Amino acid sequence: MSSQETTRKLNEDVEYAKRHDLHGTPLVVINGREAMAMAPFLYAIILADGNPDAEAFKVLPAAQAKALQAHDHPH
C-alpha cells in the first residue's frame, strides 16, 4: 500500500467507481452491459476464456432490459 504505483492505481479505481456509480464488486460487464455477479456465471465466463460469444452461451435466452431501481441512475 505504500508504493506510489499502488496508491495511483487505487485512486484511479476509486475515481472510476465514482464516475460510473458503482456500489460493489465484482462488477461484471459483458458487451457493455452489466451482468449478475453470480458464482456459476463467473465460473462459466472463466471457462469460456472471457468470450461472451462462446458456444456454451448460445443456449441462453436473449437479454431483457433491466428495470431501473430506486438507487439506479441512468447514464
PyMOL Python script that loads the backbone (N, CA, C, O; Angstrom):
from pymol import cmd

cmd.read_pdbstr("""\
ATOM      1  N   MET A   1       0.810  -1.204   0.000  1.00  0.00           N
ATOM      2  CA  MET A   1       0.000   0.000   0.000  1.00  0.00           C
ATOM      3  C   MET A   1       0.850   1.264   0.000  1.00  0.00           C
ATOM      4  O   MET A   1       0.369   2.338  -0.359  1.00  0.00           O
ATOM      5  N   SER A   2       2.094   1.139   0.396  1.00  0.00           N
ATOM      6  CA  SER A   2       2.896   2.355   0.480  1.00  0.00           C
ATOM      7  C   SER A   2       3.547   2.735  -0.847  1.00  0.00           C
ATOM      8  O   SER A   2       4.139   3.811  -0.945  1.00  0.00           O
ATOM      9  N   SER A   3       3.456   1.886  -1.868  1.00  0.00           N
ATOM     10  CA  SER A   3       4.085   2.239  -3.142  1.00  0.00           C
ATOM     11  C   SER A   3       3.246   3.288  -3.875  1.00  0.00           C
ATOM     12  O   SER A   3       2.017   3.287  -3.806  1.00  0.00           O
ATOM     13  N   GLN A   4       3.932   4.162  -4.565  1.00  0.00           N
ATOM     14  CA  GLN A   4       3.229   5.207  -5.322  1.00  0.00           C
ATOM     15  C   GLN A   4       2.366   4.599  -6.428  1.00  0.00           C
ATOM     16  O   GLN A   4       1.283   5.109  -6.713  1.00  0.00           O
ATOM     17  N   GLU A   5       2.829   3.525  -7.046  1.00  0.00           N
ATOM     18  CA  GLU A   5       2.071   2.876  -8.116  1.00  0.00           C
ATOM     19  C   GLU A   5       0.769   2.283  -7.566  1.00  0.00           C
ATOM     20  O   GLU A   5      -0.277   2.398  -8.204  1.00  0.00           O
ATOM     21  N   THR A   6       0.825   1.659  -6.406  1.00  0.00           N
ATOM     22  CA  THR A   6      -0.381   1.091  -5.793  1.00  0.00           C
ATOM     23  C   THR A   6      -1.365   2.198  -5.440  1.00  0.00           C
ATOM     24  O   THR A   6      -2.561   2.070  -5.703  1.00  0.00           O
ATOM     25  N   THR A   7      -0.884   3.261  -4.859  1.00  0.00           N
ATOM     26  CA  THR A   7      -1.737   4.405  -4.498  1.00  0.00           C
ATOM     27  C   THR A   7      -2.372   5.006  -5.742  1.00  0.00           C
ATOM     28  O   THR A   7      -3.560   5.327  -5.735  1.00  0.00           O
ATOM     29  N   ARG A   8      -1.597   5.162  -6.811  1.00  0.00           N
ATOM     30  CA  ARG A   8      -2.117   5.722  -8.057  1.00  0.00           C
ATOM     31  C   ARG A   8      -3.224   4.826  -8.617  1.00  0.00           C
ATOM     32  O   ARG A   8      -4.283   5.319  -9.006  1.00  0.00           O
ATOM     33  N   LYS A   9      -2.984   3.523  -8.658  1.00  0.00           N
ATOM     34  CA  LYS A   9      -3.963   2.583  -9.202  1.00  0.00           C
ATOM     35  C   LYS A   9      -5.239   2.561  -8.352  1.00  0.00           C
ATOM     36  O   LYS A   9      -6.347   2.537  -8.888  1.00  0.00           O
ATOM     37  N   LEU A  10      -5.078   2.569  -7.036  1.00  0.00           N
ATOM     38  CA  LEU A  10      -6.238   2.584  -6.147  1.00  0.00           C
ATOM     39  C   LEU A  10      -7.062   3.852  -6.361  1.00  0.00           C
ATOM     40  O   LEU A  10      -8.288   3.784  -6.441  1.00  0.00           O
ATOM     41  N   ASN A  11      -6.406   4.998  -6.454  1.00  0.00           N
ATOM     42  CA  ASN A  11      -7.115   6.256  -6.696  1.00  0.00           C
ATOM     43  C   ASN A  11      -7.827   6.239  -8.044  1.00  0.00           C
ATOM     44  O   ASN A  11      -8.939   6.752  -8.170  1.00  0.00           O
ATOM     45  N   GLU A  12      -7.192   5.653  -9.040  1.00  0.00           N
ATOM     46  CA  GLU A  12      -7.799   5.528 -10.365  1.00  0.00           C
ATOM     47  C   GLU A  12      -9.060   4.664 -10.292  1.00  0.00           C
ATOM     48  O   GLU A  12     -10.085   5.002 -10.884  1.00  0.00           O
ATOM     49  N   ASP A  13      -8.979   3.554  -9.566  1.00  0.00           N
ATOM     50  CA  ASP A  13     -10.137   2.666  -9.420  1.00  0.00           C
ATOM     51  C   ASP A  13     -11.279   3.347  -8.666  1.00  0.00           C
ATOM     52  O   ASP A  13     -12.444   3.198  -9.036  1.00  0.00           O
ATOM     53  N   VAL A  14     -10.953   4.084  -7.624  1.00  0.00           N
ATOM     54  CA  VAL A  14     -11.970   4.793  -6.836  1.00  0.00           C
ATOM     55  C   VAL A  14     -12.661   5.843  -7.705  1.00  0.00           C
ATOM     56  O   VAL A  14     -13.885   5.970  -7.661  1.00  0.00           O
ATOM     57  N   GLU A  15     -11.901   6.590  -8.486  1.00  0.00           N
ATOM     58  CA  GLU A  15     -12.491   7.604  -9.367  1.00  0.00           C
ATOM     59  C   GLU A  15     -13.388   6.965 -10.425  1.00  0.00           C
ATOM     60  O   GLU A  15     -14.450   7.497 -10.749  1.00  0.00           O
ATOM     61  N   TYR A  16     -12.957   5.821 -10.962  1.00  0.00           N
ATOM     62  CA  TYR A  16     -13.774   5.104 -11.947  1.00  0.00           C
ATOM     63  C   TYR A  16     -15.102   4.679 -11.313  1.00  0.00           C
ATOM     64  O   TYR A  16     -16.164   4.845 -11.913  1.00  0.00           O
ATOM     65  N   ALA A  17     -15.035   4.133 -10.104  1.00  0.00           N
ATOM     66  CA  ALA A  17     -16.241   3.693  -9.399  1.00  0.00           C
ATOM     67  C   ALA A  17     -17.182   4.864  -9.146  1.00  0.00           C
ATOM     68  O   ALA A  17     -18.395   4.727  -9.308  1.00  0.00           O
ATOM     69  N   LYS A  18     -16.648   5.998  -8.755  1.00  0.00           N
ATOM     70  CA  LYS A  18     -17.479   7.183  -8.517  1.00  0.00           C
ATOM     71  C   LYS A  18     -18.109   7.669  -9.814  1.00  0.00           C
ATOM     72  O   LYS A  18     -19.293   8.006  -9.847  1.00  0.00           O
ATOM     73  N   ARG A  19     -17.319   7.705 -10.877  1.00  0.00           N
ATOM     74  CA  ARG A  19     -17.787   8.204 -12.170  1.00  0.00           C
ATOM     75  C   ARG A  19     -18.922   7.331 -12.733  1.00  0.00           C
ATOM     76  O   ARG A  19     -19.837   7.835 -13.384  1.00  0.00           O
ATOM     77  N   HIS A  20     -18.848   6.020 -12.475  1.00  0.00           N
ATOM     78  CA  HIS A  20     -19.837   5.106 -13.024  1.00  0.00           C
ATOM     79  C   HIS A  20     -20.852   4.617 -11.991  1.00  0.00           C
ATOM     80  O   HIS A  20     -21.606   3.679 -12.250  1.00  0.00           O
ATOM     81  N   ASP A  21     -20.865   5.250 -10.832  1.00  0.00           N
ATOM     82  CA  ASP A  21     -21.849   4.963  -9.782  1.00  0.00           C
ATOM     83  C   ASP A  21     -21.861   3.489  -9.384  1.00  0.00           C
ATOM     84  O   ASP A  21     -22.922   2.874  -9.271  1.00  0.00           O
ATOM     85  N   LEU A  22     -20.667   2.929  -9.172  1.00  0.00           N
ATOM     86  CA  LEU A  22     -20.547   1.529  -8.773  1.00  0.00           C
ATOM     87  C   LEU A  22     -20.680   1.408  -7.266  1.00  0.00           C
ATOM     88  O   LEU A  22     -20.173   2.241  -6.515  1.00  0.00           O
ATOM     89  N   HIS A  23     -21.369   0.359  -6.833  1.00  0.00           N
ATOM     90  CA  HIS A  23     -21.621   0.188  -5.408  1.00  0.00           C
ATOM     91  C   HIS A  23     -21.166  -1.156  -4.868  1.00  0.00           C
ATOM     92  O   HIS A  23     -21.522  -1.500  -3.741  1.00  0.00           O
ATOM     93  N   GLY A  24     -20.413  -1.915  -5.602  1.00  0.00           N
ATOM     94  CA  GLY A  24     -19.967  -3.214  -5.113  1.00  0.00           C
ATOM     95  C   GLY A  24     -19.076  -3.912  -6.110  1.00  0.00           C
ATOM     96  O   GLY A  24     -18.914  -3.468  -7.246  1.00  0.00           O
ATOM     97  N   THR A  25     -18.508  -4.997  -5.674  1.00  0.00           N
ATOM     98  CA  THR A  25     -17.656  -5.798  -6.545  1.00  0.00           C
ATOM     99  C   THR A  25     -18.046  -7.254  -6.404  1.00  0.00           C
ATOM    100  O   THR A  25     -18.597  -7.614  -5.364  1.00  0.00           O
ATOM    101  N   PRO A  26     -17.806  -8.098  -7.354  1.00  0.00           N
ATOM    102  CA  PRO A  26     -17.197  -7.709  -8.625  1.00  0.00           C
ATOM    103  C   PRO A  26     -18.238  -7.115  -9.565  1.00  0.00           C
ATOM    104  O   PRO A  26     -19.412  -7.482  -9.525  1.00  0.00           O
ATOM    105  N   LEU A  27     -17.796  -6.207 -10.397  1.00  0.00           N
ATOM    106  CA  LEU A  27     -18.634  -5.668 -11.460  1.00  0.00           C
ATOM    107  C   LEU A  27     -18.364  -6.523 -12.686  1.00  0.00           C
ATOM    108  O   LEU A  27     -17.217  -6.665 -13.108  1.00  0.00           O
ATOM    109  N   VAL A  28     -19.404  -7.083 -13.251  1.00  0.00           N
ATOM    110  CA  VAL A  28     -19.270  -7.916 -14.439  1.00  0.00           C
ATOM    111  C   VAL A  28     -19.971  -7.197 -15.588  1.00  0.00           C
ATOM    112  O   VAL A  28     -21.170  -6.927 -15.522  1.00  0.00           O
ATOM    113  N   VAL A  29     -19.221  -6.895 -16.631  1.00  0.00           N
ATOM    114  CA  VAL A  29     -19.775  -6.220 -17.804  1.00  0.00           C
ATOM    115  C   VAL A  29     -19.487  -7.088 -19.016  1.00  0.00           C
ATOM    116  O   VAL A  29     -18.343  -7.468 -19.267  1.00  0.00           O
ATOM    117  N   ILE A  30     -20.533  -7.397 -19.762  1.00  0.00           N
ATOM    118  CA  ILE A  30     -20.388  -8.214 -20.961  1.00  0.00           C
ATOM    119  C   ILE A  30     -20.984  -7.445 -22.128  1.00  0.00           C
ATOM    120  O   ILE A  30     -22.155  -7.065 -22.109  1.00  0.00           O
ATOM    121  N   ASN A  31     -20.172  -7.225 -23.129  1.00  0.00           N
ATOM    122  CA  ASN A  31     -20.619  -6.464 -24.310  1.00  0.00           C
ATOM    123  C   ASN A  31     -21.260  -5.139 -23.902  1.00  0.00           C
ATOM    124  O   ASN A  31     -22.275  -4.731 -24.466  1.00  0.00           O
ATOM    125  N   GLY A  32     -20.660  -4.477 -22.922  1.00  0.00           N
ATOM    126  CA  GLY A  32     -21.119  -3.170 -22.491  1.00  0.00           C
ATOM    127  C   GLY A  32     -22.337  -3.168 -21.587  1.00  0.00           C
ATOM    128  O   GLY A  32     -22.879  -2.105 -21.285  1.00  0.00           O
ATOM    129  N   ARG A  33     -22.780  -4.350 -21.147  1.00  0.00           N
ATOM    130  CA  ARG A  33     -23.956  -4.426 -20.274  1.00  0.00           C
ATOM    131  C   ARG A  33     -23.587  -5.094 -18.963  1.00  0.00           C
ATOM    132  O   ARG A  33     -22.856  -6.084 -18.946  1.00  0.00           O
ATOM    133  N   GLU A  34     -24.094  -4.553 -17.868  1.00  0.00           N
ATOM    134  CA  GLU A  34     -23.833  -5.132 -16.554  1.00  0.00           C
ATOM    135  C   GLU A  34     -24.536  -6.479 -16.434  1.00  0.00           C
ATOM    136  O   GLU A  34     -25.694  -6.625 -16.825  1.00  0.00           O
ATOM    137  N   ALA A  35     -23.821  -7.461 -15.888  1.00  0.00           N
ATOM    138  CA  ALA A  35     -24.369  -8.803 -15.703  1.00  0.00           C
ATOM    139  C   ALA A  35     -24.334  -9.151 -14.214  1.00  0.00           C
ATOM    140  O   ALA A  35     -23.576  -8.561 -13.445  1.00  0.00           O
ATOM    141  N   MET A  36     -25.153 -10.103 -13.829  1.00  0.00           N
ATOM    142  CA  MET A  36     -25.176 -10.554 -12.440  1.00  0.00           C
ATOM    143  C   MET A  36     -23.841 -11.212 -12.088  1.00  0.00           C
ATOM    144  O   MET A  36     -23.286 -11.962 -12.892  1.00  0.00           O
ATOM    145  N   ALA A  37     -23.337 -10.937 -10.913  1.00  0.00           N
ATOM    146  CA  ALA A  37     -22.060 -11.492 -10.471  1.00  0.00           C
ATOM    147  C   ALA A  37     -22.289 -12.756  -9.644  1.00  0.00           C
ATOM    148  O   ALA A  37     -21.855 -12.841  -8.495  1.00  0.00           O
ATOM    149  N   MET A  38     -22.967 -13.728 -10.232  1.00  0.00           N
ATOM    150  CA  MET A  38     -23.231 -14.999  -9.552  1.00  0.00           C
ATOM    151  C   MET A  38     -22.055 -15.938  -9.798  1.00  0.00           C
ATOM    152  O   MET A  38     -21.498 -15.972 -10.895  1.00  0.00           O
ATOM    153  N   ALA A  39     -21.685 -16.695  -8.775  1.00  0.00           N
ATOM    154  CA  ALA A  39     -20.523 -17.583  -8.876  1.00  0.00           C
ATOM    155  C   ALA A  39     -20.587 -18.521 -10.079  1.00  0.00           C
ATOM    156  O   ALA A  39     -19.595 -18.619 -10.801  1.00  0.00           O
ATOM    157  N   PRO A  40     -21.710 -19.226 -10.341  1.00  0.00           N
ATOM    158  CA  PRO A  40     -21.736 -20.117 -11.504  1.00  0.00           C
ATOM    159  C   PRO A  40     -21.516 -19.370 -12.830  1.00  0.00           C
ATOM    160  O   PRO A  40     -20.856 -19.876 -13.739  1.00  0.00           O
ATOM    161  N   PHE A  41     -22.080 -18.163 -12.919  1.00  0.00           N
ATOM    162  CA  PHE A  41     -21.913 -17.363 -14.128  1.00  0.00           C
ATOM    163  C   PHE A  41     -20.453 -16.947 -14.301  1.00  0.00           C
ATOM    164  O   PHE A  41     -19.897 -17.055 -15.394  1.00  0.00           O
ATOM    165  N   LEU A  42     -19.835 -16.473 -13.217  1.00  0.00           N
ATOM    166  CA  LEU A  42     -18.427 -16.081 -13.283  1.00  0.00           C
ATOM    167  C   LEU A  42     -17.552 -17.269 -13.668  1.00  0.00           C
ATOM    168  O   LEU A  42     -16.621 -17.123 -14.459  1.00  0.00           O
ATOM    169  N   TYR A  43     -17.844 -18.439 -13.115  1.00  0.00           N
ATOM    170  CA  TYR A  43     -17.090 -19.651 -13.437  1.00  0.00           C
ATOM    171  C   TYR A  43     -17.241 -19.993 -14.919  1.00  0.00           C
ATOM    172  O   TYR A  43     -16.271 -20.360 -15.583  1.00  0.00           O
ATOM    173  N   ALA A  44     -18.471 -19.869 -15.431  1.00  0.00           N
ATOM    174  CA  ALA A  44     -18.704 -20.156 -16.850  1.00  0.00           C
ATOM    175  C   ALA A  44     -17.931 -19.193 -17.740  1.00  0.00           C
ATOM    176  O   ALA A  44     -17.360 -19.608 -18.748  1.00  0.00           O
ATOM    177  N   ILE A  45     -17.906 -17.923 -17.384  1.00  0.00           N
ATOM    178  CA  ILE A  45     -17.140 -16.931 -18.155  1.00  0.00           C
ATOM    179  C   ILE A  45     -15.654 -17.281 -18.141  1.00  0.00           C
ATOM    180  O   ILE A  45     -14.976 -17.165 -19.162  1.00  0.00           O
ATOM    181  N   ILE A  46     -15.150 -17.708 -16.987  1.00  0.00           N
ATOM    182  CA  ILE A  46     -13.734 -18.103 -16.892  1.00  0.00           C
ATOM    183  C   ILE A  46     -13.473 -19.295 -17.807  1.00  0.00           C
ATOM    184  O   ILE A  46     -12.490 -19.306 -18.548  1.00  0.00           O
ATOM    185  N   LEU A  47     -14.353 -20.302 -17.759  1.00  0.00           N
ATOM    186  CA  LEU A  47     -14.172 -21.481 -18.609  1.00  0.00           C
ATOM    187  C   LEU A  47     -14.258 -21.131 -20.094  1.00  0.00           C
ATOM    188  O   LEU A  47     -13.630 -21.788 -20.924  1.00  0.00           O
ATOM    189  N   ALA A  48     -15.027 -20.106 -20.428  1.00  0.00           N
ATOM    190  CA  ALA A  48     -15.169 -19.672 -21.814  1.00  0.00           C
ATOM    191  C   ALA A  48     -14.060 -18.701 -22.205  1.00  0.00           C
ATOM    192  O   ALA A  48     -14.099 -18.103 -23.280  1.00  0.00           O
ATOM    193  N   ASP A  49     -13.073 -18.549 -21.330  1.00  0.00           N
ATOM    194  CA  ASP A  49     -11.928 -17.657 -21.584  1.00  0.00           C
ATOM    195  C   ASP A  49     -12.375 -16.216 -21.817  1.00  0.00           C
ATOM    196  O   ASP A  49     -11.770 -15.478 -22.595  1.00  0.00           O
ATOM    197  N   GLY A  50     -13.457 -15.830 -21.119  1.00  0.00           N
ATOM    198  CA  GLY A  50     -13.934 -14.457 -21.202  1.00  0.00           C
ATOM    199  C   GLY A  50     -14.674 -14.122 -22.479  1.00  0.00           C
ATOM    200  O   GLY A  50     -14.989 -12.957 -22.720  1.00  0.00           O
ATOM    201  N   ASN A  51     -14.959 -15.117 -23.301  1.00  0.00           N
ATOM    202  CA  ASN A  51     -15.616 -14.883 -24.583  1.00  0.00           C
ATOM    203  C   ASN A  51     -17.137 -14.995 -24.439  1.00  0.00           C
ATOM    204  O   ASN A  51     -17.654 -16.104 -24.302  1.00  0.00           O
ATOM    205  N   PRO A  52     -17.865 -13.872 -24.465  1.00  0.00           N
ATOM    206  CA  PRO A  52     -19.321 -13.938 -24.309  1.00  0.00           C
ATOM    207  C   PRO A  52     -20.015 -14.569 -25.513  1.00  0.00           C
ATOM    208  O   PRO A  52     -21.207 -14.870 -25.450  1.00  0.00           O
ATOM    209  N   ASP A  53     -19.284 -14.774 -26.606  1.00  0.00           N
ATOM    210  CA  ASP A  53     -19.846 -15.393 -27.793  1.00  0.00           C
ATOM    211  C   ASP A  53     -19.524 -16.884 -27.872  1.00  0.00           C
ATOM    212  O   ASP A  53     -19.748 -17.510 -28.908  1.00  0.00           O
ATOM    213  N   ALA A  54     -19.002 -17.457 -26.791  1.00  0.00           N
ATOM    214  CA  ALA A  54     -18.655 -18.880 -26.760  1.00  0.00           C
ATOM    215  C   ALA A  54     -19.908 -19.726 -26.988  1.00  0.00           C
ATOM    216  O   ALA A  54     -21.016 -19.313 -26.647  1.00  0.00           O
ATOM    217  N   GLU A  55     -19.724 -20.898 -27.560  1.00  0.00           N
ATOM    218  CA  GLU A  55     -20.827 -21.809 -27.875  1.00  0.00           C
ATOM    219  C   GLU A  55     -21.756 -22.055 -26.683  1.00  0.00           C
ATOM    220  O   GLU A  55     -22.977 -22.089 -26.839  1.00  0.00           O
ATOM    221  N   ALA A  56     -21.180 -22.223 -25.505  1.00  0.00           N
ATOM    222  CA  ALA A  56     -21.985 -22.552 -24.320  1.00  0.00           C
ATOM    223  C   ALA A  56     -23.025 -21.482 -24.010  1.00  0.00           C
ATOM    224  O   ALA A  56     -24.067 -21.794 -23.434  1.00  0.00           O
ATOM    225  N   PHE A  57     -22.772 -20.244 -24.373  1.00  0.00           N
ATOM    226  CA  PHE A  57     -23.697 -19.162 -24.055  1.00  0.00           C
ATOM    227  C   PHE A  57     -24.792 -18.988 -25.091  1.00  0.00           C
ATOM    228  O   PHE A  57     -25.726 -18.218 -24.868  1.00  0.00           O
ATOM    229  N   LYS A  58     -24.704 -19.683 -26.218  1.00  0.00           N
ATOM    230  CA  LYS A  58     -25.710 -19.538 -27.271  1.00  0.00           C
ATOM    231  C   LYS A  58     -27.054 -20.129 -26.869  1.00  0.00           C
ATOM    232  O   LYS A  58     -28.070 -19.819 -27.492  1.00  0.00           O
ATOM    233  N   VAL A  59     -27.080 -20.971 -25.843  1.00  0.00           N
ATOM    234  CA  VAL A  59     -28.338 -21.571 -25.387  1.00  0.00           C
ATOM    235  C   VAL A  59     -29.092 -20.671 -24.406  1.00  0.00           C
ATOM    236  O   VAL A  59     -30.229 -20.973 -24.045  1.00  0.00           O
ATOM    237  N   LEU A  60     -28.483 -19.587 -23.979  1.00  0.00           N
ATOM    238  CA  LEU A  60     -29.130 -18.685 -23.026  1.00  0.00           C
ATOM    239  C   LEU A  60     -30.215 -17.867 -23.713  1.00  0.00           C
ATOM    240  O   LEU A  60     -30.108 -17.574 -24.904  1.00  0.00           O
ATOM    241  N   PRO A  61     -31.250 -17.498 -22.980  1.00  0.00           N
ATOM    242  CA  PRO A  61     -32.298 -16.654 -23.579  1.00  0.00           C
ATOM    243  C   PRO A  61     -31.739 -15.260 -23.873  1.00  0.00           C
ATOM    244  O   PRO A  61     -30.732 -14.844 -23.301  1.00  0.00           O
ATOM    245  N   ALA A  62     -32.406 -14.563 -24.764  1.00  0.00           N
ATOM    246  CA  ALA A  62     -31.990 -13.200 -25.113  1.00  0.00           C
ATOM    247  C   ALA A  62     -32.064 -12.305 -23.881  1.00  0.00           C
ATOM    248  O   ALA A  62     -32.917 -12.489 -23.013  1.00  0.00           O
ATOM    249  N   ALA A  63     -31.171 -11.349 -23.820  1.00  0.00           N
ATOM    250  CA  ALA A  63     -31.147 -10.405 -22.694  1.00  0.00           C
ATOM    251  C   ALA A  63     -32.396  -9.539 -22.718  1.00  0.00           C
ATOM    252  O   ALA A  63     -32.924  -9.211 -23.780  1.00  0.00           O
ATOM    253  N   GLN A  64     -32.857  -9.177 -21.532  1.00  0.00           N
ATOM    254  CA  GLN A  64     -34.020  -8.304 -21.402  1.00  0.00           C
ATOM    255  C   GLN A  64     -33.578  -7.013 -20.737  1.00  0.00           C
ATOM    256  O   GLN A  64     -32.623  -7.002 -19.961  1.00  0.00           O
ATOM    257  N   ALA A  65     -34.262  -5.946 -21.036  1.00  0.00           N
ATOM    258  CA  ALA A  65     -33.952  -4.660 -20.423  1.00  0.00           C
ATOM    259  C   ALA A  65     -34.181  -4.753 -18.926  1.00  0.00           C
ATOM    260  O   ALA A  65     -35.164  -5.342 -18.476  1.00  0.00           O
ATOM    261  N   LYS A  66     -33.287  -4.182 -18.167  1.00  0.00           N
ATOM    262  CA  LYS A  66     -33.387  -4.183 -16.703  1.00  0.00           C
ATOM    263  C   LYS A  66     -34.210  -2.978 -16.260  1.00  0.00           C
ATOM    264  O   LYS A  66     -33.958  -1.854 -16.695  1.00  0.00           O
ATOM    265  N   ALA A  67     -35.183  -3.212 -15.406  1.00  0.00           N
ATOM    266  CA  ALA A  67     -35.970  -2.114 -14.847  1.00  0.00           C
ATOM    267  C   ALA A  67     -35.090  -1.326 -13.888  1.00  0.00           C
ATOM    268  O   ALA A  67     -34.344  -1.910 -13.101  1.00  0.00           O
ATOM    269  N   LEU A  68     -35.176  -0.012 -13.951  1.00  0.00           N
ATOM    270  CA  LEU A  68     -34.388   0.826 -13.053  1.00  0.00           C
ATOM    271  C   LEU A  68     -34.884   0.674 -11.620  1.00  0.00           C
ATOM    272  O   LEU A  68     -36.088   0.677 -11.363  1.00  0.00           O
ATOM    273  N   GLN A  69     -33.945   0.543 -10.700  1.00  0.00           N
ATOM    274  CA  GLN A  69     -34.260   0.504  -9.281  1.00  0.00           C
ATOM    275  C   GLN A  69     -34.160   1.923  -8.731  1.00  0.00           C
ATOM    276  O   GLN A  69     -33.634   2.808  -9.406  1.00  0.00           O
ATOM    277  N   ALA A  70     -34.645   2.146  -7.546  1.00  0.00           N
ATOM    278  CA  ALA A  70     -34.620   3.479  -6.935  1.00  0.00           C
ATOM    279  C   ALA A  70     -33.214   4.042  -6.839  1.00  0.00           C
ATOM    280  O   ALA A  70     -33.037   5.255  -6.945  1.00  0.00           O
ATOM    281  N   HIS A  71     -32.199   3.188  -6.641  1.00  0.00           N
ATOM    282  CA  HIS A  71     -30.825   3.673  -6.480  1.00  0.00           C
ATOM    283  C   HIS A  71     -30.081   3.765  -7.804  1.00  0.00           C
ATOM    284  O   HIS A  71     -28.953   4.258  -7.833  1.00  0.00           O
ATOM    285  N   ASP A  72     -30.680   3.302  -8.908  1.00  0.00           N
ATOM    286  CA  ASP A  72     -30.023   3.360 -10.210  1.00  0.00           C
ATOM    287  C   ASP A  72     -30.096   4.776 -10.772  1.00  0.00           C
ATOM    288  O   ASP A  72     -31.025   5.535 -10.495  1.00  0.00           O
ATOM    289  N   HIS A  73     -29.099   5.097 -11.558  1.00  0.00           N
ATOM    290  CA  HIS A  73     -29.061   6.393 -12.221  1.00  0.00           C
ATOM    291  C   HIS A  73     -28.842   6.141 -13.706  1.00  0.00           C
ATOM    292  O   HIS A  73     -27.874   5.476 -14.073  1.00  0.00           O
ATOM    293  N   PRO A  74     -29.709   6.649 -14.563  1.00  0.00           N
ATOM    294  CA  PRO A  74     -29.488   6.479 -16.000  1.00  0.00           C
ATOM    295  C   PRO A  74     -28.170   7.141 -16.404  1.00  0.00           C
ATOM    296  O   PRO A  74     -27.851   8.234 -15.936  1.00  0.00           O
ATOM    297  N   HIS A  75     -27.420   6.488 -17.257  1.00  0.00           N
ATOM    298  CA  HIS A  75     -26.120   7.032 -17.694  1.00  0.00           C
ATOM    299  C   HIS A  75     -26.209   7.457 -19.131  1.00  0.00           C
ATOM    300  O   HIS A  75     -25.227   7.941 -19.694  1.00  0.00           O
TER     301      HIS A  75
END
""", "prot")
cmd.dss("prot")
cmd.show_as("cartoon", "prot")
cmd.util.cbc("prot")
cmd.orient("prot")
